[in-house]
Amino acid sequence: MATIQEYKCPCCGGAIAFDSTIQKMKCPYCDTEFEMETLAGYDDELRSEQADDMRWETAGQARWEAGETDGLRSYVCRSCGGEIVGDENTAATSCPFCGNPVVMMDQFSGSLRPDYVIPFKLDKRAAKEALKKHYMGKRLLPKIFKDENHIDEVKGVYVPFWLFDAEVNADIRYKASKVRSWSDSSYIYTETSYYAVRRSGSIEFKNVPVDGSEKMADDLMESLEPFDFSKAVDFQTAYLAGYFADKYDVDAGQSVERANERIRKSTEDEFKSTVKGYASVTKEAGSIQLHNGKVKYALFPVWLLNTTWNGQKYLFAMNGQSGKMVGDLPLDKGAYRKWLFGLTGAIGAVIYVAFYLISIL
């Protein structure tokens, strides 16, 4: 049985056919005409496009050596399921994630040994001061929150991260347009020209971080970025003294999808930024080929501040290296209504003035 080849219009996506009167291919929907040679080249280009290849080798991470974990203790919080790791001098504490009291008694075992650690640069006092500054300038924050929000506990926690390195070759095709307008005594004319734009090239990624803890929301951890990896050092258990370490519960293989999502978006944004001078630019197809993908395991420093106000718990996190603070704040509904009413009134006044000026012209 013969196979019928159907051609799609690059401009509108409609099926195009050969028009014998003009000896060209023509789209019946947008009336765009194509030379046969041009369409043949476009068809060859479509056939050569490849699917994404973003596979990683996630095996082979370092293992703990004999005796290296003798001074570490772990406990699984029965309230939230978080696994906390501390040194042998930590007997009783509370879960840094939910505040539940815990007793650390079990010998630490299992899991991969981190490759790197970024040591804490800022102390507990800096975390408390950063929280106060975090309140400043928040007009919709209840006024009594900053005075009455009680800090239950401040914990320094090393959060597990998977770091992805890769070289990426990308080939992306866009549909772009330019618009030209002119007029005469009778009509206003608009001409829209469509273009096929292609970008190919390579880009290198280093240390793309993906949070390896299920208890820590990805958006919360990504809000704490960036961490300066140039300050990272080879891991030693001595860096855990006086702090806690969250044991990863999302392995490297489970983190690949998130890493690919971040790499794909960064690649597409970078390539699209080079397509300039058009009225519109839309991605039509693309291929991302990943090479020499490597995965490392590291611990990043985070201060967690558990607070209570008005009977509710609020969790704040601070980058233990840069001091960047993030966390959800309550909303003063009365102040919000006043702000919204004022904004609506201001917009209404602008519209009224605009209509008044039009009426007197």
N, C-alpha and C positions, 0 to 999 in steps of 0.2 A: 504494500500500500504506500503511495506517495505521501510525503510529509509536506504540508503547506506551511511556508515561512511567513509569519506575520510580523510586520514592522510597526514599531510604535513611534509616534511623533515625539521628537526630543523636546518640543515646546509645550505640548498640552497632554501628551500621553495617549492620544487617540490613535486608532489604527489608520495607517496611511496606505495608499495604493498608487499604482502607476496611472498617470493621466496621459493618454495618447495624443491629445490635442496640443499639449505643450512639451511632450516627450520628457516629462519629469515626474518624480514622485510628489504627490500633493496630499495634504491633510484636509479632509472634508469638514473638519470641525473648526480649525483656526485659519484655514486657507494658506498655510505656510507651504512653500515650494522647496524641493530639495533636488540638487543635481545628483545623478546616479552615483558618480564617483564619491561625492561627499558622504552619501548615505552608506556606501559600501565601507568606507573607512571608519565610519561611526559604528557600524555593525561589527567590524573586526575588533574595534576597541572594546565593545561590550563583551565579546567572546573571550577576550584575554584577561578580563577582570577575575581576580581570585577572591575566595572567601577569606575571612579573618582567620589567622592562626595565632592564638594567644595561649599556648601551652607552656607550663612551667615544670621544672624538675624540683620537686619539694622534698626529696629524700636526702639523707646524708648529713643532717644537722649533728652538731657535737653532742656527746653524751657526758653525763657526770662521771668523773673519775672516782675510783675507790677511795672512800674516806672523806671526799670533798664536801659531802652534805651532812657530816656527823654533827655539826653544830647548829643545824637548822631544824625547826619544828613547823608542823603544819596543822591546820584545823579547817574542817568544812563547816561553814555556818549553817545551822539547821533552819535558820529563818529565811535566808535568801539563796543559799546554795553556793555562796562564794567560798573559794579555797584560799586561805591566807597563809603566808609563809613568813616566819620571823626567826630570830636567833634563839639560842638556848636559854637566854636570860629573860625572855618574854614568857611569863607564865599565864597571867590573866590579862585580858584586854577586851576590846569590843570590836565588832566587825566594822571596818571602815566604810562599807557600802550601806548597811542598814542600821548600824548602831547597836545590834544585839550583843549582849555580853557573851564572851567565849573564853574557853580555857584551852591553851595550846599545849598539847601533850604528845601528839603522835610524831614519830620520827619522819622527817621529810624523805620522800622517795618518789621515783618515777619522773616523768617529763624530761624534756630535752634541756640541756645546759645552754643558757644564753651565750651568744657570741660577744655581745657588747652591752655596755651599760653607760647611760649618761648620768653622772653623779648629781645629786641635789646641789644646787648653788644657793638657794634661798631657804631660810629656816622657818620655823613655825610662827615666829613673831611677824615675819614679812607676809605670811599668808593671812594673818589676822588683819594687818594693816591694808592689804590689798582688798580684802572684803569690804572694809569701810569705804575705800575709794570707789569700789564697785557700785555702792549706793548713790554716790554723788551724781548730780545732774539728771537723775531719773524723776521727772516731774509727775509721773503717774504712779509712783511708789507711795504706799501709805506712809504718812509722816511719822507714825509711831513705830514703823517696822524697824528702822535703823537703831532705835533706842531699845526696843523690846525683843528683837530677834536674838534669841539666846543661842550661843555657840555651844553645842553639846560636847563636841570633840573635834580635834584637828589631828589628822593622821597623814604621815608621809608614806606614800605607797609607790612602789615601782610597778608600773603597768606594762604588761607584755605587749610587744609590737612585732609584727613580721615586716621586714624591710625587703622590698623587691627592686632588683636591678635588671635592666634589660635594654637592648638596642631594638629600635622599632623602625621598620621600613613601611612607609604609608604611601598609598596611591588613591587619591580621592578626586571624584568628579563632581562638579557643581553645575547647576543651571543658573545663569546670571542674566540680568536684563539691564538695558539702558532705555531711558524714556526721553523723547524729544518732543517739545510742543511749540507750535507757531500758529499764527492766525492771519486771516485777511479780513476784508470788510464784512464778510458774511458768516464765516465759520471759525471755530477754534479746532485745530488739528492736533492729535497726539499720536506719535509713532513709538511703538515699543519694539525694541530689537532684542532678540534672545541669543545668548552665547553659551557654548559648551566650554567650560573652564576646567583645566586639570592641574593638579598639584601632586608632585611626587618628590619624595625625599626621605631622609633619615633623621631620627631624633633619639637622644640617649636619656634614659631615666636612671637616677640614682636614689636609693633609699626611699622609695615610695612607701609610706607607712600605712599599715592596716592594723587596727586594734585587735589583739588576740584574746580579749576578755569579753565574754558574753554579758557580764554584769554591767560593763561600761558601754553606754550607747555610742555608736560610731560617730554620730553627729556631735556629741559632747566632746569626744576625744579629738575629732578633727577641728573643732572650734579652738582647741588649745594650741594647735600648730601655728607657727613652725617650731620644731625643736632643732637646735643647732647640732647636727651630727658630727661636725668637726671637733666637738668637745667630748665625743664618745671615747671610751677606753675599753680595752679588753676586760671581759668580765672576771671579777673576783668576788668570792663570797663576803669579803670584808666590807664591800660597799653596802651590804644589806644591814650591817650593824646599826641599830637604832631606828630602823625603818621596817616596813612590811613590803612583801612582794606578792603580787597577785599571780597565782599560777595559771598559765594559759589554759583555756577550755575551748578555744577555737584554733584548730591546728592550721598549718601552712596551706594544706590542700583546700580547706574550707574557706580560706581567706583569698584564694586566687580570684574568685568572681569579683570581689570588691576591688582588688588591685587592678584587674583588667578594666573595670568601670572607670576608675580614676585615670588610668593611662590612656584609655580610648578618648575620654572627654578632653584631656589635656592635649592630646595629639590633634584632635579635630579642631579645637579652639585655636591652636597655634597655626595650623595650616590655613584655616579660614581667614585668619587675620592678614594673610598675604594676598587675599583676593580683594583688590581695591578698585575704586572707580566705577562701581556699578550701583544701580538703584536698588537691586535686590540680589541676594545670593542664597541659593538653596542647595543643600547637599543632595545629590541624587544617588550616588553609590560610592563605595570605598572599600579598601582592603588594608588591613593592618597585619603585618607579619612580624612576629616577635622572635628575636634571636638572643642567644646567650643569656637566657633568663636565670637569675640566681636569687636565692632567698636566704636572708639572715634573720636571726632571732635576737632581739634586743629588749632591754628594760628602760623605760622612760620615767623620769621623776614627776610625780603628781601629788599635790597636797589636796586632800579631800576634807571639806568642812561640812559637818552635819549640824544643822541648826533647827530650832523649833520656834515657831511663832503662831499664836492663836490656835494652838492645838494641832498644827500641821508641820510636817517635816520638809525641810528644804535642803537640797544638796548642792554645794558649790565646789568647783574644782579649779586649782591654780597650777599653771605650768611651773614646775619646781626649778626651772632653769631661767625662764624669761620673766616670770611674774604675771603673765596674762591670766586673768580671772574670768570664768564663765559660770553661768548658772541661772536658773529661772527665778524671777522675782514676782511677788504678788501684785495685783492690780488694784488701785484705789478706784472703785467703780464710780464714786461721786466725782472725782477729779476727771475721770475719763469722759463722763457725760458732759461735764462743763467744757472740756477740750473739744469734744465732738460738736457740741452746740456752737462753740465759737468758730470752729472751722467751717461748719455749714453756713453760719451767718456771713463769714468773710467771703465764701464762694458766691453766696447770693448777692452780696453787695457788688462784687466784681461783675456779675452777669447783669445786674440792674444798670450799672454805669455803662456797660458795653451797649446795651439796648438803647439807652438814652442818647449816647453819642451817635449811634446809627440813625436814630429818629430825627436828629437835628441836622444831619449832613445832607 
